[in-house]
Amino acid sequence: MEKTLKPMSGYITLVICLALFVASVYFFISGVDQSIVYVIIAMLCFLLSCFFLKGLMIIQPNHSRVLNFFGKYVGSVKENGLFFINPLYSSQKISLRSENLQGQTLKVNDKMGNPIEIAVVIVWKVGDTYKAAFDVERYSDFVKMQSEAAVRHLAMSFPYDNLEDDHAPITLREGGDKINSILEQELTDRLSKAGIVIQEARISHLAYASEIAGAMLQRQQATAIVAARTKIVEGAVGMVDLALKKLSEDNIVELDDERKAAMVSNLMVVLCGEKAATPILNAGTLYN
């Protein structure tokens, strides 16, 4: 479990290191003309200066250091500035900045078995430095691999659209924020073991695979045409029914069944035809 440390300021130690270095230079110069003891003191001062300098560390904003003492986790430092730690500690740098992952375009099968192309954009950052440092080998590679697995699982869990599954509550194409929310939750579950926080996940590319894109486009066009024709027929039937009722209610003309059938036929042709109707003057009747 992550443990946050707040080490002592490093400015005092920096001054001490500078003083020891100056003292080592002074005793070395003095020892050349006077005594070997001064040379030994100079060497000791220099070694102490180097030892203390090793304990100084600079942490930039939104960065951290994970500290170990001979294989034992000591803690993590997340504050920025100049600090002094035990020179025997080993440290590992871990960035706390948000990072973008532009996933490659994957070719997978959706829930209905249709090959599709899908890609996502993920915004993530390290939330737990202990897990990122010790629970996985390389957390950046872990994010890439698990993100690809999550995208594949998402694509296989839902149909691309509702052409084949009319009762699908969620589709990849029309799911919108719901699909993105499911993707974020999937990534959070997979990457929590590495201490990764998912800030945002969005589908950046979604399309049928090239080998079926043409056929699916024709199918979508046919479905749209059928839906449009259905609406036209429904509207035409309503208009014909209204016309017959108005003619009967206003006593404009009395129509027997044969004339009604002829009128309905003519109106349906006019209302449902793709081209404008051409009027024809008929001076006769239906009976001669």
C-alpha positions in Angstrom: 0.0 0.0 0.0 1.2 3.5 -0.9 2.8 5.5 2.0 3.4 9.2 1.5 6.6 10.7 3.0 7.6 14.3 3.6 11.4 14.4 3.8 13.4 17.3 5.2 14.3 20.3 3.1 17.5 19.9 1.2 18.7 23.5 1.3 20.5 23.1 4.6 22.1 19.9 3.4 23.2 21.7 0.3 24.9 24.4 2.3 26.6 21.7 4.5 27.9 20.0 1.4 29.3 23.2 0.0 31.0 23.9 3.3 32.5 20.4 3.4 33.8 20.8 -0.1 35.4 24.1 0.6 36.9 22.6 3.8 38.3 19.7 1.8 40.0 22.1 -0.6 41.4 24.2 2.2 42.8 21.2 4.2 44.2 19.6 1.0 46.1 22.8 0.1 47.3 23.2 3.7 48.3 19.6 4.0 50.7 19.7 1.0 53.0 22.1 2.9 52.3 21.1 6.5 51.1 17.6 7.4 49.6 14.4 5.9 46.9 14.7 8.6 45.4 17.7 6.7 45.3 15.6 3.5 43.4 12.8 5.3 40.9 15.4 6.7 40.5 16.9 3.3 39.7 13.4 1.9 37.2 12.8 4.6 35.5 16.1 4.1 35.3 15.4 0.3 33.8 11.9 0.9 31.2 13.3 3.3 30.3 16.0 0.8 29.7 13.4 -1.9 27.8 11.2 0.5 25.4 13.9 1.5 25.0 15.1 -2.1 23.8 11.6 -3.0 20.9 12.2 -0.5 19.7 15.3 -2.3 16.9 15.0 -4.8 14.9 17.5 -6.9 11.2 16.6 -7.6 9.6 18.5 -10.4 5.8 19.4 -10.2 3.5 16.4 -10.9 6.4 14.0 -10.4 7.2 11.6 -7.5 9.9 9.3 -6.2 9.4 5.8 -4.8 12.0 5.1 -2.1 13.5 1.7 -1.3 16.0 0.7 1.4 17.8 -2.4 0.4 14.7 -3.9 -1.2 12.2 -2.7 1.4 9.6 -0.1 0.4 10.0 3.0 2.5 7.5 5.4 1.0 6.7 7.8 -1.9 7.5 11.5 -2.1 4.9 13.5 -4.1 5.8 17.1 -3.1 7.9 19.1 -5.4 11.1 20.9 -4.4 14.6 20.1 -3.1 14.7 17.4 -0.4 17.2 15.4 1.6 16.7 11.7 2.1 18.9 8.9 3.5 21.7 8.6 1.0 21.4 4.8 1.1 17.9 4.9 -0.3 17.3 4.0 -3.9 14.6 6.0 -5.7 12.5 5.5 -8.8 11.0 8.4 -10.7 7.3 8.1 -11.6 5.4 10.9 -13.4 2.0 11.9 -12.0 1.0 13.9 -15.1 -2.0 13.0 -17.3 -1.1 11.1 -20.4 -2.9 10.4 -23.7 -3.0 6.9 -25.2 -4.1 6.9 -28.8 -4.9 3.2 -29.4 -4.3 1.6 -32.7 -7.2 0.7 -35.0 -8.2 -2.8 -34.1 -10.2 -5.2 -36.4 -12.6 -7.2 -34.3 -16.0 -8.9 -34.5 -19.0 -7.3 -32.9 -21.6 -9.2 -31.0 -23.3 -10.3 -34.2 -20.0 -11.5 -35.7 -19.6 -8.6 -38.1 -15.9 -7.5 -38.6 -15.5 -3.9 -37.5 -12.7 -1.4 -37.0 -12.5 0.4 -33.7 -10.0 2.7 -31.9 -10.1 4.7 -28.7 -8.4 7.6 -27.0 -7.7 7.2 -23.3 -6.5 9.8 -20.8 -4.9 8.2 -17.7 -2.4 9.0 -14.9 -0.7 7.2 -12.0 -2.7 7.3 -8.8 -0.9 4.8 -6.7 2.9 4.9 -7.0 3.4 1.7 -5.0 1.2 -0.4 -7.3 2.7 1.2 -10.4 6.3 0.5 -9.2 5.9 -3.0 -7.7 2.7 -4.7 -8.8 3.4 -4.7 -12.5 6.6 -5.0 -14.6 6.2 -1.8 -16.6 3.1 0.1 -16.0 3.1 2.0 -19.3 3.2 -1.3 -21.3 0.6 -2.7 -19.0 -1.8 0.2 -19.8 -1.3 -0.4 -23.5 -2.0 -4.1 -23.4 -4.9 -4.0 -21.0 -6.5 -1.1 -23.0 -6.4 -3.2 -26.2 -8.0 -6.1 -24.3 -10.7 -3.8 -22.9 -11.5 -2.4 -26.3 -11.8 -5.9 -27.9 -14.1 -7.0 -25.0 -16.3 -3.9 -25.5 -16.6 -4.5 -29.3 -17.5 -8.2 -28.8 -20.2 -7.3 -26.2 -22.4 -5.1 -28.3 -23.6 -5.0 -31.9 -22.4 -2.3 -34.2 -25.9 -1.1 -34.9 -29.5 -2.5 -34.6 -29.9 -3.7 -38.2 -29.6 -7.3 -37.1 -30.7 -6.9 -33.5 -33.7 -4.7 -33.4 -34.1 -5.2 -29.6 -30.5 -4.2 -28.7 -30.7 -1.6 -25.9 -27.2 -0.3 -26.6 -25.2 -0.3 -29.9 -21.6 0.8 -30.5 -22.7 3.4 -33.1 -25.5 4.9 -31.1 -24.5 4.2 -27.5 -22.7 7.5 -27.1 -21.9 8.4 -23.5 -23.2 5.1 -22.3 -20.7 3.1 -24.3 -17.9 5.5 -23.2 -19.0 5.1 -19.6 -18.9 1.3 -19.9 -15.4 1.5 -21.5 -14.1 3.7 -18.7 -15.4 1.2 -16.1 -13.9 -1.7 -18.0 -10.5 0.1 -18.1 -10.7 1.1 -14.4 -11.3 -2.5 -13.4 -8.4 -3.8 -15.4 -5.9 -1.1 -14.6 -6.6 -0.6 -10.9 -4.1 -3.3 -10.0 -1.4 -1.1 -11.5 -2.5 2.0 -9.6 -3.8 3.7 -12.8 -6.6 6.2 -12.8 -8.7 6.5 -15.9 -9.8 10.1 -16.4 -11.5 9.8 -19.8 -12.0 7.2 -22.5 -13.7 7.8 -25.9 -14.1 5.9 -29.1 -12.2 7.8 -31.8 -12.9 5.6 -34.8 -15.7 3.1 -35.5 -16.6 1.6 -38.9 -17.3 -1.6 -40.6 -14.3 -3.5 -41.9 -13.4 -2.7 -45.5 -14.4 -6.2 -46.8 -18.1 -5.7 -45.7 -18.3 -1.9 -45.7 -19.9 -1.7 -49.2 -22.5 -4.4 -48.5 -23.4 -2.9 -45.2 -23.8 0.5 -46.8 -26.2 -0.9 -49.3 -28.1 -2.6 -46.5 -28.4 0.6 -44.6 -29.6 2.4 -47.7 -32.2 -0.3 -48.3 -33.4 -0.2 -44.8 -33.7 3.6 -45.0 -35.7 3.3 -48.2 -38.0 0.8 -46.8 -38.6 2.9 -43.7 -39.2 6.0 -45.8 -41.7 4.1 -48.0 -43.5 2.8 -44.9 -44.0 6.3 -43.7 -45.2 7.4 -47.2 -47.7 4.6 -47.4 -49.0 5.3 -43.9 -49.5 8.9 -44.8 -51.1 8.2 -48.1 -53.6 5.8 -46.5 -54.5 8.4 -44.0 -55.0 11.1 -46.7 -57.2 8.7 -48.8 -59.3 7.9 -45.8 -59.7 11.5 -45.0 -60.7 12.4 -48.6 -63.4 9.7 -48.7 -64.8 10.8 -45.4 -64.9 14.5 -46.4 -66.6 13.6 -49.7 -69.2 11.6 -47.9 -69.8 14.0 -45.0 -70.2 17.1 -47.3 -72.4 15.2 -49.8 -70.1 16.3 -52.6 -70.5 13.1 -54.6 -72.0 9.7 -54.1 -69.5 6.9 -54.8 -70.2 3.3 -55.1 -67.7 0.6 -54.2 -66.2 0.4 -57.7 -65.7 4.2 -58.0 -64.2 4.3 -54.5 -61.8 1.6 -55.5 -60.8 3.5 -58.6 -60.4 6.7 -56.5 -58.3 5.0 -53.9 -56.1 3.5 -56.7 -55.5 6.9 -58.3 -54.8 8.6 -55.1 -52.3 6.0 -53.9 -50.5 6.2 -57.3 -50.3 10.0 -57.0 -49.3 10.1 -53.3 -46.8 7.1 -53.4 -45.3 7.7 -56.8 -41.6 8.9 -57.1 -42.5 11.2 -60.0 -45.1 13.9 -60.3 -48.4 12.5 -61.7 -49.5 13.6 -65.2 -53.1 14.6 -65.3 -55.3 13.0 -68.0 -58.7 14.4 -68.9 -61.3 11.6 -69.1 -64.6 12.5 -70.7 -66.1 9.1 -70.3 -67.2 7.0 -67.3 -66.1 3.8 -65.7 -69.0 2.0 -67.4 -68.7 3.1 -71.0 
